[in-house]
Amino acid sequence: MTIAIASKRGPKVDAVRNVIPRLQGDLGYASASLEYLTYDIEGGTNMPRTLEELMTGAEQRVLMLHERLRKLKLKANYFIGMEGGFHRIGKHTYLQSWAYVSDEAEGYFGSSGNVVIPDNISYEVMERKRELGVVIDEVTLKNDVRSKEGTWGVLTKENLTRKQSFEIALISAFAPFYNKIIYKRN
């Protein structure tokens, strides 16, 4: 079973590597060996600030990944794009992670939960249009937080990390593929 991932970033790749073995049997590949293909693919928006940008970014990564593999004459059973960022509901800003999974014929979205963003971070990202990775590094006085625990880990004191947020999104996005009876898929 070959899984193509539109990222080389550790938390995203690790999330896929944690989720796929758990779903492998239900996906119909119980005894298949696993191969992961990873590519640096951008989602189109550096810092998503709306649900539409989050979802479009995840899907766009998959569409570009399909094209990359087609050019390389490579095949995959599933193509995965993930995007994390902010969105607003009322006066609050939230962090959320999204995944889009495709088997080339069909594709589905899944998302993590949400965590509210402190006003100072929200202001820097939403109003001043700064990149979250830069802002969270400044707030924590750390370097490259997004490649480690992520903003999720910082906000939740590592009770929920960036990798775990993508695991939730992936399990949700894969549901129509591994739960075919409920989703009435052949």
N, C-alpha and C positions, 0 to 999 in steps of 0.2 A: 504494500500500500504506500503510495507516494503522496506526501503532503507538501504543497508549495506554499510558502509563507512570504508575504510581501513586507518583510522586515528582517533585519539582522540584529536588532536591538534585543539584548539579553532578556528583559522581563517578558517581552512578547513571544520570543522563541521558546523560552522556558515554559510559558503558559501552555503553548501548543504541545510541547513535549510531555507535559504533565497530564493534559486532558485526553489526547488521542489514545493512549493505551487503555484508559478507562472506558472509552466508547468503542474501541476497535471491534469487539465482538458484536455489539448491536448494530454496527455499521456494515456487518457482513464480511469482515476481514479477520476473524478470530485467530487464524493461524498464520496470517501474512506477516512477513517481515516489514519493518517500518523504515521508510526513507524520507528525510526532510530536506527540501530544497529551500534555501533562504536567499532573498534578494533585497537589496535596498531599493525600495519603491516609495515615492512620495505620494501623499494623499491629496495634494493640491492646495491645502490650506496649512500654513505653518502652525497656527494656533487656532483650532476650531473654537468658536464662541457661541455657537447655536447648535441645537439638535440636528438641524439640516446639514450643517457643515460637518458634524461628527459622523453622521450616517453616510453622507456623500463621500467623505474622505476614506472611510473603510471600504465602501464599494468601489471607488475609483482605484484604490490600490489593487483590488482583485482584477479589475478590467485591464489595468496596465500589466499585471502579472501574467494574465492569460496571453497577452500579446508578446511579452518577453519570452515565455516558454514556447510559444508558437514559432518565433524567430529562431530559437535555439533547437527546435525540433525535439522538445522534451514534452513528456506527458505527466500528468498528475491526476490522482483520483479526486482530490479536493484542493481548492485554492482559498487561502485565508488572508483577509485584510483586517487590520485592527487600527482603531483611532481612539485617542483619549483627548479630552478637552473639557471646556466649560459650556454651560448653558444657563439661562435664567428662567426662573419661575417666580413671578411676582417680583419682590424686592431682593430676593436671594439668588446668589450664584452657586452653582453646583458643579462638581467634578464628576464625570461619568466616562466609562470606557465602553466602546462599541466594537463588535466583530461582525464581519460579513463573510459567509462561507458559501462557496459555489462548487458544484460538481460539473460545471460548464453548461449543463442543461437548465439548472435552477439555482437560485441563491437566496439565502435568508440572513436576516439580521438578528443579533442578540445583544443585550446590554448588561452591564453591571448594575449595581445599585447606584445611589448618589451619595455624595458627602458634601455638606455645605462648606463653602469657602469663606475664610475670614475676610472681613471688609477690606483690610489693607492689601491683601493679595488680589482680591477681586478688582479693586480700583486700579492697581498696576496693570493687570492683564486686560480687563474689559474697557477701561476708560483711557488708559495711556497706551494701550495696544502693544504691551511688551510681551515677550515670549515667556510662558510659564516656567520653562527650564531655567532661565536666567533669574527670574524673580525668586523661585524657590531656593536656588543656590544662595542668593543674597540673604534671604530670610533665615536660612538654617546655618549659614556660614560654612557650607559644605560645597564640594565640587561634584558635578554630574549626578545629582540626586536622581534624575529621571532614568538613569541606567541601573539604578540600584533599587531602593525601596519605593522611589517615586513619591509624588505629592500625596498619594494615597497613604503610604507608610508614614510620612511626616504628620499628616493630619490625624491619623488614627493611632499614633504611637506604635506603628507596625502591627496593629491588630488586623489590618487589612492592607496588603501591599499592592503595588501596581500589577505585579504578576498575578496575584489572586483576583484582582478586578477583571483582568482579561480572561482568566479561567472561567469566571461566572459568565462573561459575555460569550465565550466560545461554546460552553455547554448549552447555553440558550440558543445560539445560532445553529448549532448542529441538531437540535431537537427534531425538526422535520425529517432529517436524514436517518436518525437512529430510532425514532418512534413512529415508523411508517403506518402502523395500524391506526393510531389516533389521528395522524395527519392525513390518512387515506391516500398514501402514496404507494405505488407499486415497487 
